[in-house]
Each structure stands twice: as C-alpha cells, then as structure tokens.
Amino acid sequence: MITRRVTFKLYPTKLQQNTLHYWRKLHCLLYNAAVYNRKTQYQKFGHAVNYLEQQNCLPSFKEVWPEYKPLGSHALQSTLKRVDLAFNRFFKGLGGYPKFKASRRYSGWTYPCNAGWKVQTTGNNGYLELSNLGSIQMRGQARTWGTPTTCTMIFRHGKWYASITVNCTPERLTGNGAVGIDLGCKEAITFSTGEQISKPDFIQIGQQKVKSASKKLRRKRAPNRQKKIKPSRRWKKARARVSQLQRKVARQRENWLHQITSHIVSGNSLVAGEKLNVKGMTRKGKKRSADGEVSSPCRRTKQQKRQKAGLNRSMLDVAFGTISQMLEYKLAEAGGFYVESPTPTLKPTQRCAKCWELTPKTLADRVHICQHCGHIEDRDVNAAQVNLIWARGLERTSTGVESSSSTSCGSMRQLGAKKRHKLLAQRSS
C-alpha cells in the first residue's frame, strides 16, 4: 500500500463558510498560544515544554474555552503537533524560531485520523462530512482511490480545499525501453534518442502578462505599516489580478509536467537522469579573491544581474527538481526505476559517449566535438547518452553479465538488494 494525496475543491454554503473561517481563527489562536506558552515557560522558569505536556492540558483548556469543543480533540492535537514540529526544526537548525501567525495567513487545520470527518466518494466528486458542521459538496478526481486516512482543510486564495490522503495500490503501465534524459534551459528535456521537448509557449506568454499586471500594480498606492499607510482599493484589485495570473501559469506548468513525465514512463521502464543541485544552481554568484577564496556575494553590474536572473528563471520555469520527483514516483508505481548519475564526478556534459573521455566546454558550446575520437553530437543528446550508458554500466556491474539493448527491471532489483546487503554489512562492522 502506498499513500497518495488527493485535493478536492469545496463548495460550502454561506453559513458553513462562516463557520469554517471561525474554526480557522480558533486554530490560529491555539497555535499562537502554544508558541507563547513554550516561549514564556523557558524564558521565565527555564522549563522546556514538550508536545505531551501541551496535549494533556487540552481537556482543561476546553473547559475554560468551550468554543473549542466543536473542533474535535484530534484536530486540536494536530495543531499542537504542528507547533512541536516547528520547534524541532528550529532546534535541528532547519528553520528559524517559530513566530506568531496572523489569522488571515493561517492556512487551515488537519484531521490526523478518521475521527471528526467522513468522505462520501469513490474518487470522483462527492461530499465531505465534518462533525458539528454537516455535509459539504466537493469536486475533484483521483487517479487511484483507496482508504482515506487524513484530511487537511485548506483556505487559499479565497477558496476552500480538502486535501485527503489515501492508502491505495496505484497501477501504471510502462514499456520495456530504456532512455537517458538531460534537462536544460534551451530545450527542456533532451532524450538519448535525439528527441527534444521544448519549453512550452504558455510560460513566456504568462510571464509577459504577469509583468504587465505588475507594472500596473506599482502605480497604485501600496501598504506601508511603518508609515501607517493603508492600501488603496485599486491596489488590492491589481494585486489580486497578479496573483490570479501567477496561479494560472503554475497550474499550466504542473499539468504540462504531468503529461510529459507520464509519456516518458509509458514507454520506458528505466530512465537515467542526472543529480542536479537546483538550489545551488539558482543561487547568486560568489565573489572570488585573488587567491581563489570565495568571499561575500559579488557586486555584479546591472547587465550581469539581469543575465543571471534570466538564467535562474529559465531553470525554474522548467522545474528540474519536480521532473525528477515525478519520474521517480511514477516509475515506482509502474515497477520501473529512475536512476540519477553523479554529476560532479561523471560530468555528463563534458564526457564523450563514445570514448568516455572528457572535453571541456562552455555554455556557448552547443555541439559536442570530442578532442580524442572526433565524435560529433549535440551537446544535450550526448549528455543524455552518457547518463544512459552509466546506468547500464551500473546494471552490468551488479549482474555480472553484458547489458543488452533492452533493460530488465529484475536486474535493477538485484542491484538494490546488493546495495542493501552492503549497507547492512558496513553498519554491522
């Protein structure tokens, strides 16, 4: 069984909508109270409050504040658990100190089990029943439906959504082929077969619309809390228009990513890509001193800043990380494998797919011309072929036999088993 998340759009009545907003505000107040309790207990008394201590205080808390009784104990415990996770992230150095949240920016709450809610659907539309509220109509479609486990109520952009996790056994068809891919800015995806998928036109068109709407937004009176200036109604209307255009581009991009990744998985049981550090690739450049040491962020010229911003935008538009994640879980559903080559050591962009030697290149060199064997190929196609050859070589090393033109999924399973045995042996020693 695999856990999958399905999001439905809710259509509550006016009375139900007011109740949902009131409950969201109560959960926000509980979150802020839990943060304040932990902060003051440690500062004044040196006592570190944990999750169990706050959870045990909920019964007496609801006696003092009876308006929290209709919300359900499990939902309130989930809100306290969110506070505990925020503090754990802070102690591990993964985030900042938890702050108080404004009610207008608080997304919603979660039902961590089957208590307090019930869904009437088979994966295609239906109704959501909440305790002390009633039945709410919802619309949405799940690719694979199963047993509902949790439900998260989300308020976003003026609409209510129900994000439901289900335990299911997804099925997806795939072929027996093997293909290598290379992600880039000029061509979104390049295959080892020479086929290329370009970045869709709607991204550039949507960016132009967002840019035009943002220009109109800058001409309106924006809010300024320090100067106690409230936003004008025209500014609010223009800001809503910008958000609407940005959401449309995001939905189109997500739909496009699902289509191309499903198409790749439908014909290939083995997909070989490369491991990319997208966060590092889209980071601002660093200034190097005379001895080669990296210091503070460099002071670029306006032209260099625009060039770097354009390059970062191109990489983020294609969504390198999202493509890898989609291919990984879709191939897992189909019984295939997604393998990422070690980019820093393998260097697929500079390595020749024929003689396996390195040929240094710059971003301006779009054609691979090997200095050793004279092999000529498109830069991205050659990198995709290198990724595929590396994956097949990994399979050949694990099985001890020569790789054929088609890749068998059974051999990759043997590779995974050998890796696990190796890790267990290292841990035991």
C-alpha positions in Angstrom: 0.0 0.0 0.0 1.2 3.5 -0.9 0.0 6.8 0.5 -1.2 9.3 -2.1 -2.7 12.8 -1.6 -5.8 14.0 -3.5 -7.1 17.6 -3.3 -10.8 18.4 -3.8 -12.3 21.8 -4.1 -15.1 22.5 -1.6 -18.3 24.4 -2.2 -19.7 25.3 1.3 -22.8 27.3 1.9 -22.6 30.8 3.3 -23.3 29.6 6.9 -20.8 26.8 6.5 -18.2 29.2 5.1 -18.5 31.5 8.1 -18.1 28.5 10.5 -15.0 27.3 8.6 -13.5 30.8 8.9 -14.3 30.9 12.6 -12.7 27.5 13.2 -9.6 28.5 11.2 -9.3 31.6 13.5 -9.6 29.4 16.6 -6.9 27.0 15.4 -4.6 30.0 14.7 -5.2 31.4 18.2 -4.4 27.9 19.6 -1.2 27.8 17.6 -0.1 31.2 18.8 -1.0 30.3 22.4 1.1 27.2 22.2 4.1 29.1 20.9 3.7 31.8 23.6 3.5 29.1 26.3 6.7 27.4 25.2 8.5 30.8 24.9 7.4 32.2 28.3 7.9 28.9 30.2 11.5 28.7 29.1 12.4 32.4 29.5 10.8 32.9 32.9 11.1 29.5 34.6 13.7 27.6 32.4 11.2 24.9 31.7 11.1 23.3 28.3 7.5 22.5 27.4 7.1 19.5 25.1 4.2 18.2 23.0 2.8 15.7 25.5 2.6 18.4 28.2 0.5 20.7 26.0 -1.6 17.8 24.8 -2.5 16.8 28.3 -3.6 20.4 29.0 -6.3 20.3 26.2 -9.2 19.0 28.4 -8.8 21.7 31.0 -8.2 24.2 28.2 -11.5 23.4 26.6 -13.3 23.8 29.9 -12.1 27.4 30.1 -12.7 28.0 26.4 -15.8 26.0 25.4 -15.8 27.3 21.9 -13.0 24.8 21.1 -15.2 21.8 21.9 -16.9 21.5 18.4 -13.5 21.4 16.7 -12.6 18.0 17.9 -9.7 16.8 20.1 -7.7 15.1 17.4 -7.7 18.3 15.2 -6.6 20.4 18.2 -3.8 17.9 18.9 -2.7 18.1 15.3 -2.3 21.9 15.7 -0.2 21.4 18.8 1.8 18.8 16.8 2.5 21.5 14.2 4.0 23.7 16.9 6.1 20.8 18.1 7.4 20.2 14.5 8.2 23.9 14.1 10.3 23.9 17.3 12.1 20.6 16.3 13.1 22.2 13.0 14.5 25.2 14.9 16.5 23.0 17.3 17.9 21.0 14.3 18.9 24.2 12.5 16.5 23.6 9.6 14.5 26.8 10.2 14.1 29.9 12.2 12.4 30.4 15.6 8.6 29.8 15.3 6.7 33.1 15.0 3.1 34.1 15.7 0.8 33.7 12.7 -1.8 36.1 11.5 -5.3 34.7 11.2 -5.6 35.9 7.6 -2.5 34.0 6.6 -3.2 30.8 8.6 -3.9 28.1 6.0 -6.1 25.7 7.9 -6.1 22.6 10.1 -5.7 18.8 9.9 -7.8 15.8 11.0 -5.0 13.2 11.6 -7.3 10.2 11.7 -10.8 9.2 10.7 -12.4 11.0 13.7 -14.3 14.2 13.0 -14.8 13.7 9.3 -16.1 11.4 6.7 -15.9 11.4 2.9 -18.6 10.1 0.6 -16.9 9.5 -2.7 -15.1 6.9 -4.9 -12.5 9.3 -6.1 -14.7 11.4 -8.4 -16.5 14.4 -6.8 -18.7 13.6 -3.7 -19.4 15.1 -0.3 -17.3 15.8 2.8 -19.0 15.5 6.2 -17.5 17.3 9.1 -18.6 16.9 12.7 -20.8 19.8 14.0 -20.9 21.3 10.5 -22.7 19.0 8.1 -22.1 17.9 4.5 -20.1 20.0 2.0 -20.1 19.4 -1.7 -16.7 18.8 -3.3 -15.3 18.4 -6.8 -12.2 16.6 -7.9 -11.0 13.4 -9.4 -8.4 10.9 -8.0 -6.4 8.7 -10.4 -6.4 5.9 -7.8 -8.7 5.8 -4.8 -8.3 3.8 -1.7 -8.9 4.1 2.1 -8.9 7.7 3.4 -6.6 8.3 6.3 -6.2 12.0 7.0 -7.9 15.2 5.9 -6.5 18.7 5.8 -8.7 21.8 5.4 -7.0 24.5 3.4 -8.1 28.1 2.7 -6.2 29.5 -0.2 -6.9 32.5 -2.5 -10.5 32.8 -1.2 -11.4 29.2 -1.8 -11.7 26.1 0.4 -10.0 22.8 -0.4 -9.8 19.4 1.3 -6.5 17.6 0.9 -7.2 13.9 1.6 -4.5 11.2 1.9 -5.5 7.7 0.9 -3.8 4.3 1.2 -4.0 2.7 -2.2 -2.2 0.4 -4.7 -1.7 2.6 -7.8 -1.2 0.9 -11.1 0.6 2.4 -14.1 1.6 0.8 -17.4 5.1 1.0 -18.8 7.2 -0.3 -21.6 10.5 -2.3 -21.7 12.6 0.5 -23.1 15.4 2.5 -21.5 16.2 6.1 -22.2 18.6 8.8 -20.9 17.5 12.4 -20.4 19.2 15.7 -20.0 17.5 18.8 -18.6 18.4 22.2 -19.9 17.2 25.8 -20.4 17.3 25.9 -24.2 15.4 22.6 -24.6 13.5 21.5 -21.5 14.2 17.7 -22.0 16.6 16.0 -24.4 16.5 12.3 -24.8 19.3 9.9 -25.7 17.4 9.1 -28.9 17.8 12.6 -30.2 14.2 13.7 -29.4 13.8 17.0 -27.7 10.9 18.7 -25.8 11.0 22.5 -25.8 9.7 24.8 -23.1 6.0 25.5 -23.7 5.0 28.8 -25.1 2.4 29.5 -22.3 5.2 30.1 -19.8 6.6 33.1 -21.8 3.1 34.4 -22.6 2.1 34.1 -18.9 5.3 35.9 -17.8 4.5 38.8 -20.1 1.0 39.1 -18.7 2.3 39.0 -15.1 4.9 41.6 -16.0 2.3 43.9 -17.5 0.0 43.4 -14.5 2.8 44.0 -12.0 3.6 47.3 -13.8 0.1 48.5 -13.2 0.3 47.3 -9.6 3.4 49.5 -8.9 1.4 52.6 -9.9 -1.2 52.0 -7.2 -0.9 53.1 -3.5 0.8 50.2 -1.8 0.5 49.5 2.0 3.2 50.7 4.4 2.9 49.7 8.0 5.7 51.8 9.3 4.1 54.9 7.8 0.6 53.7 8.6 -0.5 53.8 5.0 -3.3 51.5 4.0 -3.5 50.0 0.5 -6.0 51.5 -1.9 -8.8 49.5 -3.3 -7.2 49.8 -6.8 -4.0 48.3 -5.4 -6.0 45.3 -3.9 -7.7 44.7 -7.2 -4.4 44.9 -9.1 -2.7 42.6 -6.6 -5.5 40.0 -7.0 -5.1 40.2 -10.7 -1.3 39.5 -10.5 -1.9 36.6 -8.1 -4.5 35.1 -10.5 -2.2 35.2 -13.5 0.7 33.7 -11.4 -1.6 30.8 -10.3 -2.7 30.1 -13.9 0.9 29.8 -15.1 1.7 27.5 -12.1 -1.3 25.2 -12.9 -0.4 25.1 -16.6 3.2 24.2 -15.8 2.1 21.4 -13.4 -0.3 20.0 -16.0 2.5 20.1 -18.6 4.9 18.3 -16.3 2.4 15.5 -15.5 1.8 15.0 -19.2 5.4 14.7 -20.3 6.5 12.6 -17.4 3.6 10.2 -17.9 4.5 9.9 -21.6 8.1 9.0 -20.7 7.1 6.4 -18.1 4.5 4.8 -20.5 7.3 3.6 -22.9 10.4 3.2 -20.6 10.9 1.1 -17.5 14.4 2.6 -17.0 15.0 6.4 -17.1 18.6 7.7 -16.5 18.9 11.3 -15.5 21.5 13.3 -13.6 21.5 14.6 -10.0 21.2 18.4 -10.0 21.6 20.8 -7.2 18.9 23.2 -8.3 19.1 25.4 -5.2 22.9 25.9 -5.8 22.4 26.4 -9.5 19.9 29.2 -9.0 21.9 30.9 -6.1 23.6 34.2 -6.5 27.2 34.1 -7.6 30.1 34.5 -5.2 33.0 36.9 -5.4 36.4 35.3 -5.6 39.5 37.0 -4.2 43.0 36.9 -5.8 44.0 33.7 -4.1 40.8 32.0 -5.2 38.9 32.0 -1.9 35.1 32.7 -2.0 34.0 35.8 -0.1 30.8 37.8 0.1 28.3 37.8 -2.8 29.8 39.7 -5.7 28.7 43.1 -6.8 27.5 42.5 -10.3 26.7 45.0 -12.9 23.1 45.6 -13.9 23.6 43.6 -17.1 25.2 40.7 -15.3 22.4 40.7 -12.7 19.8 40.6 -15.5 21.6 37.7 -17.2 21.9 35.7 -14.0 18.2 36.4 -13.2 17.2 35.3 -16.7 19.2 32.1 -16.4 17.7 31.3 -13.0 14.2 32.0 -14.3 14.8 29.6 -17.2 15.8 26.8 -14.9 13.0 27.4 -12.5 10.4 27.5 -15.3 11.4 24.0 -16.5 11.2 22.8 -12.8 14.2 20.4 -12.8 13.5 19.1 -9.4 9.8 18.5 -10.0 10.5 16.5 -13.1 12.9 14.2 -11.2 10.4 13.7 -8.4 7.5 12.9 -10.8 9.6 10.4 -12.8 10.8 8.7 -9.6 7.4 8.1 -8.1 5.6 7.3 -11.4 8.3 4.7 -12.3 8.0 3.2 -8.9 4.2 2.8 -9.4 4.9 1.1 -12.8 7.6 -1.2 -11.5 10.4 0.7 -13.2 13.4 2.6 -12.0 14.7 6.1 -12.2 18.5 6.4 -11.8 20.4 9.6 -11.3 24.1 9.8 -12.3 26.6 11.6 -10.0 27.0 14.8 -11.9 30.2 16.2 -10.2 32.2 13.0 -10.8 30.7 11.7 -14.0 30.4 15.2 -15.8 28.0 14.0 -18.5 28.1 17.4 -20.3 31.8 17.1 -20.9 32.2 13.4 -21.3 32.1 11.7 -24.7 29.5 8.9 -25.1 31.8 7.0 -27.5 35.3 7.1 -25.9 34.4 8.2 -22.4 37.0 10.9 -22.4 36.4 14.5 -21.2 36.3 17.5 -23.5 35.9 20.9 -21.6 33.1 23.1 -22.9 31.4 26.4 -22.0 27.8 27.2 -22.1 28.2 28.7 -25.5 29.4 25.4 -27.0 26.1 23.7 -28.1 27.8 20.9 -30.1 30.0 18.1 -28.6 33.2 17.6 -30.6 35.4 15.1 -28.9 39.1 16.0 -28.9 40.1 12.3 -28.7 37.9 10.3 -31.1 36.3 13.1 -33.1 32.8 12.1 -32.2 30.3 14.9 -33.1 26.9 15.1 -31.4 24.5 17.6 -30.0 25.7 18.7 -26.5 22.5 17.7 -24.7 22.0 14.5 -26.7 25.5 13.4 -25.8 24.9 14.1 -22.1 21.7 12.1 -22.2 23.6 9.2 -23.8 26.3 9.4 -21.2 23.6 9.1 -18.4 22.1 6.0 -20.1 25.5 4.3 -20.6 26.3 5.0 -16.9 23.0 3.4 -15.8 23.6 0.4 -18.0 27.1 0.0 -16.8 25.8 0.1 -13.2 23.4 -2.7 -14.1 26.2 -4.7 -15.8 28.4 -4.4 -12.8 25.7 -5.5 -10.4 24.6 -8.5 -12.5 28.0 -9.6 -13.9 26.6 -10.0 -17.4 26.7 -7.9 -20.5 23.9 -5.4 -20.9 21.6 -5.8 -23.9 19.7 -3.3 -25.9 16.7 -3.6 -23.5 17.0 -3.1 -19.8 15.3 -5.6 -17.5 13.8 -4.4 -14.3 14.7 -7.6 -12.5 18.4 -6.7 -12.7 17.9 -3.4 -11.1 16.1 -5.1 -8.2 19.2 -7.3 -7.8 21.2 -4.1 -7.7 19.1 -2.7 -5.0 19.3 -5.9 -2.9 23.1 -5.9 -3.2 23.3 -2.3 -2.1 21.2 -3.0 0.9 23.3 -6.0 1.9 26.4 -3.8 1.5 25.0 -1.1 3.8 24.0 -3.7 6.4 27.5 -5.2 6.3 29.1 -1.8 6.8 26.8 -1.0 9.7 27.4 -4.3 11.4 31.2 -3.9 11.1 
